[in-house]
Amino acid sequence: MSLPSIPPHGEPQGEPREGPLSRDATYWAELITTLKSSGAPAGIVSLNVDGRRVTGPMQGFGQMWQKTYWVPLRGASVRPDEVITVWKEQFPTFWPKGNHFHTPLTGIMPGEVALLRLNLGGGISLSTGVFVLYADDESFTLMTPQGHVFAGWITFSAFTHEAETVAQAQVLMRANDPLYELGLRFGGQRKEDLFWTQTLSALAAHFGVYEPVQFAQLCLDPRVQWSQAANIWHNAAIRTAIYRMMAPVRWLRRLRAR
């Protein structure tokens, strides 16, 4: 199967809409300065989200990549909007085990902030989050905050291609800082690919489809942006590790405060 209608540079896609452009504004998040989560569940902290700014690829350090993962839902009688409805409502259940996505109370809606705990392997986890930049009936886009593994956004969409519904995830990304760039170059990119391949496989299986997930990538800029090297100050992996090492200190402080 040839690559189906990849949205340019991860831009949120959907069917053309009639009427004034203001109607589309309801699908976009309002411009914000910093992020604020609505509460962290047990085991997930918001220290790398609250007060952070969202970051696009131009604010990242590493090489810029566009990665697209898609699976045809062959044989499933399901419309694109039905796929997106399920994907939004059950988003965390399709993630690989060991990774957690705390969906906001209002669900995946423009302007919402979700908290994440990601398994980086080797017993290392990362507390971070995402900002819902865009969401309509046939796509939604999540944007990363400062300190995340990469600066960029991920667009999840569903559309019809050659009479079949196709589910797709497309990432436009740069590693956020030099440490993350090293990690991505030495195995991290493969883990990223495996993560979204497993996610789309789980989504397809929900509809009774077991087609292989297809993948394409394009390096849009092979250079690194040394002007963004200071992003390492916000590195969420480092800050999460320090936070966990300080757990005994926090426990003693709570004990003394009683």
Secondary structure as UniProt FT lines:
FT   HELIX           8..10
FT   HELIX           21..27
FT   TURN            42..43
FT   TURN            47..51
FT   STRAND          54..55
FT   HELIX           57..59
FT   STRAND          64..72
FT   TURN            74..75
FT   HELIX           80..89
FT   HELIX           91..94
FT   TURN            97..98
FT   STRAND          100..102
FT   TURN            105..106
FT   TURN            110..111
FT   STRAND          113..121
FT   TURN            122..123
FT   STRAND          124..135
FT   STRAND          139..145
FT   TURN            146..147
FT   STRAND          150..161
FT   TURN            162..163
FT   STRAND          164..175
FT   HELIX           178..183
FT   HELIX           184..188
FT   HELIX           189..206
FT   TURN            207..208
FT   STRAND          214..221
FT   HELIX           226..234
FT   HELIX           236..245
FT   HELIX           247..257
//
